[in-house]
Amino acid sequence: MGAQTVRFLTPKPGGRLDVVIVKYLADLSRSQVQKLIRSGSVSVDRKVVKKTGYHLDGGEDLQVSIPEPTRTDLQPEAVPIDVVYENQDLLVINKDPGVVVHPSVGHQTGTLVQAVLAHTPDIRGIGEEGRPGVVHRLDKDTSGLILFAKHDEAHQWLQQQFQDRQVKKVYFAVTDSKPPTPSGKIDAPIGRDAKHRQKMAVVSKSRGREAVTTYHTHERFHEHSFLEVRPETGRTHQIRVHLSFIDCPIVGDRVYGRRKPTLPVERQLLHAGQLTIRLLGNEEPTTFDSPLPEDFESILNILRQR
């Protein structure tokens, strides 16, 4: 098995080695990063460093070697899931924040895929290896609606709708600051960040792919906004990148927004609240809705009372 090597320069003013790496490898927890450091998988200016608290001044050349996850047969995990809709073709699930969709480096158990396997064992073998039934994804800390296909025909049917941009998705977000206009359209290509390869960024047309997002302001507060967001394309981290691009980052998004959340949150306040698709064999689309989760509503209540 190979390994993925990530290389970047330490930004000023530096800081603890493990803390700096976590900021750029958002998919890994601090404990996972510390294990990589202790195992000799991290070098600073081409010298291996095994001290997690090693102090960086800024400007150092960091290299992190991330081993590929060991391939194992996925084991079902009988964890309760919130099934919004189910028929012989698919599942529509309301995902809780903090749940990883499928196994990856550092997340071999406790994923939504494993919970769905326990609920519907027949999805094993549908779609990509290690991601049975997965049609699309949500970030770990994004809550809301996600689809799983139960058989190959349904998987192809649903994926084709995503490719043809026939799927309509509505997200809700609480953001820092206010957008430049109450409603608007962000048309800006997205690609890999040239300096930080684990991140996405708005880039030139020659380096990125078309990305379009529309938004509408539901409520405006003194220093925050409650937005409805509709991605017209499906790029990685699209909503988070685009809102940050217009200086209106999502509250709690430590990768594309403020390093320290401006409100008492444990995750980025982004929720996939509505999904419109055509069920297999149907010409007319069907819309599914998911109410805002408790932590989201709690923050809105705090803002309304200020």
C-alpha positions in Angstrom: 0.0 0.0 0.0 1.2 3.5 -0.8 1.0 6.7 1.1 -0.2 10.2 0.4 2.4 12.9 1.0 1.2 16.5 1.7 3.7 19.3 1.6 3.2 23.0 2.6 5.0 25.9 4.1 4.2 26.9 7.7 2.3 30.2 7.8 3.4 33.0 10.1 3.5 33.2 13.1 3.9 29.4 13.3 2.9 27.5 16.5 2.8 23.9 17.8 3.5 21.3 15.1 0.3 19.3 15.7 -1.9 22.3 15.8 -0.5 23.8 12.6 -1.0 20.4 10.7 -4.6 20.0 11.9 -5.4 23.4 10.4 -4.3 22.2 7.0 -5.5 18.6 7.2 -9.0 19.2 8.2 -10.1 15.6 7.7 -7.7 14.4 10.5 -8.3 15.0 14.2 -5.6 16.3 16.4 -5.1 12.8 18.0 -4.6 11.3 14.6 -2.1 14.0 13.6 -0.2 13.3 16.9 0.0 9.6 16.0 1.5 10.5 12.6 4.1 12.7 14.2 5.1 10.1 16.8 5.4 7.4 14.1 7.9 9.5 12.2 5.6 10.5 9.3 6.2 14.2 9.6 9.3 16.1 8.6 10.2 19.7 9.2 12.7 21.2 6.7 13.4 17.6 5.6 14.2 16.4 9.1 11.9 13.9 10.8 10.3 15.4 14.0 8.5 13.2 16.5 7.7 15.8 19.1 4.0 16.8 18.8 4.6 20.1 20.6 7.6 21.1 18.4 7.6 24.9 18.0 7.4 26.3 14.4 8.4 29.9 13.7 6.7 30.0 10.3 8.1 29.5 6.9 9.3 25.9 7.5 8.9 23.2 4.8 6.5 20.6 6.3 5.9 17.2 4.8 3.2 14.8 6.1 3.0 11.2 4.9 -0.5 9.8 5.4 -0.8 6.0 4.9 -3.7 4.7 2.9 -6.3 3.0 5.0 -6.0 -0.8 5.3 -8.6 -2.5 3.1 -11.0 -4.5 5.2 -14.4 -5.8 4.7 -16.9 -3.3 5.9 -18.6 -4.4 9.0 -22.3 -3.3 9.6 -22.8 -1.3 12.7 -26.3 -1.3 14.2 -26.5 2.5 14.8 -29.8 4.2 14.6 -30.3 6.3 11.5 -33.0 8.8 10.7 -34.7 7.5 7.5 -36.8 10.2 5.9 -38.0 8.0 3.0 -37.4 4.4 1.8 -38.6 2.3 -1.1 -37.2 -0.7 -3.0 -34.7 1.6 -4.8 -33.3 4.0 -2.4 -33.0 5.5 1.1 -33.2 9.2 2.0 -31.4 9.8 5.3 -31.2 12.8 7.6 -27.5 12.8 8.6 -26.5 14.1 12.0 -23.6 16.5 12.2 -20.3 14.9 13.1 -21.0 11.7 11.2 -18.6 10.6 8.5 -20.3 9.3 5.3 -17.9 6.5 4.4 -14.6 5.0 5.8 -11.4 7.0 5.2 -8.1 7.7 6.8 -8.7 8.0 10.5 -12.4 7.0 10.2 -12.6 3.2 9.8 -15.7 2.8 12.1 -18.8 4.7 13.1 -19.6 5.8 9.5 -23.0 6.3 8.0 -22.2 3.6 5.4 -21.7 1.0 8.1 -25.0 2.0 9.8 -26.8 1.8 6.4 -25.3 -1.7 5.9 -26.9 -2.9 9.1 -30.2 -1.4 8.0 -30.0 -2.6 4.4 -27.4 -5.4 3.9 -28.2 -5.7 0.2 -26.4 -2.5 -0.7 -23.0 -4.2 -0.3 -21.3 -4.1 -3.7 -23.4 -1.3 -5.1 -21.3 1.6 -6.4 -17.6 2.2 -5.5 -15.6 -0.2 -3.4 -15.7 0.8 0.3 -18.7 3.2 -0.4 -21.7 0.9 -1.0 -24.8 2.7 -2.1 -23.3 6.2 -1.8 -24.6 8.5 -4.5 -23.3 11.8 -3.2 -21.6 13.1 0.0 -21.9 15.6 2.8 -19.0 16.8 4.8 -18.6 15.3 8.3 -19.9 18.4 10.1 -22.7 19.2 7.6 -26.1 17.9 8.6 -29.1 17.0 6.5 -30.4 14.9 3.6 -28.3 12.3 1.8 -29.2 9.5 -0.7 -28.2 5.8 -0.7 -29.1 3.6 -3.7 -30.2 0.0 -3.0 -29.2 -1.5 -6.4 -27.1 -0.8 -9.5 -30.0 0.5 -11.6 -31.0 3.0 -9.0 -27.4 4.0 -8.4 -26.9 4.8 -12.1 -30.3 6.6 -12.3 -29.5 8.9 -9.4 -25.9 9.6 -10.3 -27.1 10.6 -13.8 -29.4 13.2 -12.4 -26.5 14.7 -10.4 -24.4 14.7 -13.6 -27.2 16.4 -15.6 -27.8 18.9 -12.8 -31.4 17.8 -12.4 -31.1 17.4 -8.7 -32.2 20.5 -6.7 -30.5 21.1 -3.4 -31.3 23.7 -0.8 -28.9 24.4 2.1 -29.2 26.7 5.1 -26.2 28.4 6.7 -25.4 30.9 9.5 -22.6 33.1 8.4 -20.3 35.7 9.8 -20.9 39.2 8.4 -23.5 39.8 5.6 -23.3 39.1 1.9 -22.8 42.1 -0.4 -26.4 42.0 -1.5 -29.5 40.3 0.2 -29.7 37.8 -2.7 -27.1 37.0 -5.3 -25.3 34.6 -7.5 -21.7 33.5 -7.1 -20.1 32.3 -10.4 -16.5 31.5 -9.6 -14.4 28.5 -10.7 -13.2 26.2 -7.9 -10.0 24.1 -7.8 -7.3 22.9 -5.5 -5.6 25.6 -3.4 -2.1 26.0 -4.9 -0.5 26.5 -1.5 -2.6 24.1 0.6 -3.5 21.0 -1.4 -6.0 19.8 1.2 -8.2 22.8 0.6 -10.2 24.1 -2.3 -10.2 27.7 -3.5 -11.6 30.1 -6.1 -9.1 29.9 -9.0 -8.8 30.9 -12.6 -10.9 29.2 -15.3 -7.8 27.4 -16.6 -7.1 25.9 -13.2 -10.6 25.1 -11.9 -14.0 23.9 -12.8 -17.2 25.9 -13.2 -19.0 26.5 -9.9 -22.2 28.4 -9.4 -24.1 29.1 -6.2 -27.1 31.3 -5.5 -28.1 32.6 -2.1 -30.9 34.4 -0.4 -30.9 36.1 3.0 -33.7 34.9 5.4 -32.6 37.0 8.4 -29.9 39.6 9.0 -28.4 40.2 12.4 -25.9 42.7 13.7 -22.8 40.6 12.8 -24.3 37.5 11.2 -26.8 36.3 8.6 -29.1 33.3 8.1 -28.9 32.3 4.4 -30.6 29.9 2.1 -28.1 28.6 -0.4 -28.6 26.7 -3.6 -25.6 25.1 -5.3 -26.1 24.7 -9.1 -23.0 22.7 -9.5 -21.4 20.1 -7.2 -17.8 21.0 -6.5 -16.0 19.8 -3.3 -16.7 22.2 -0.4 -18.4 24.5 -2.9 -20.8 26.4 -0.6 -18.1 26.9 2.1 -15.6 28.2 -0.5 -18.0 30.5 -2.3 -19.4 32.1 0.9 -15.8 32.6 2.2 -15.0 34.2 -1.2 -17.6 36.9 -0.7 -16.3 37.5 2.8 -19.3 35.8 4.4 -17.9 32.5 5.8 -20.0 29.9 7.6 -19.9 30.2 11.4 -17.8 27.4 12.8 -15.9 26.6 9.6 -12.3 26.6 10.8 -10.9 25.7 7.3 -12.5 28.5 5.2 -13.7 30.8 7.9 -12.6 32.2 11.3 -10.1 30.2 13.3 -12.1 30.9 16.4 -15.9 30.6 16.0 -17.8 33.8 16.7 -20.7 31.9 18.2 -20.9 28.9 20.7 -20.8 26.1 18.0 -19.0 22.8 17.7 -19.2 22.6 13.9 -19.9 24.5 10.8 -23.5 25.7 10.7 -24.4 24.2 7.3 -27.5 22.1 6.8 -28.8 20.2 3.7 -32.5 21.0 4.2 -34.1 20.1 0.9 -33.5 17.7 -1.9 -35.5 17.3 -5.1 -35.0 14.2 -7.3 -36.9 12.0 -9.7 -37.6 8.6 -8.2 -36.8 5.6 -10.5 -39.5 5.3 -13.2 -41.1 8.7 -12.3 -41.2 11.7 -14.6 -42.3 14.1 -11.9 -39.7 15.2 -9.3 -40.2 14.5 -5.6 -39.0 16.9 -2.8 -37.8 15.8 0.6 -37.3 18.2 3.5 -35.3 18.1 6.7 -35.9 20.5 9.6 -33.1 22.5 11.1 -31.3 20.5 13.8 -31.3 21.6 17.5 -27.9 23.2 17.5 -28.8 25.3 14.5 -32.1 26.4 15.9 -30.4 27.2 19.2 -27.9 29.6 17.6 -30.7 31.3 15.6 -32.6 31.8 18.9 -29.5 33.3 20.5 -29.1 35.8 17.6 -32.8 36.7 17.6 -32.7 37.5 21.3 -29.7 39.8 21.1 
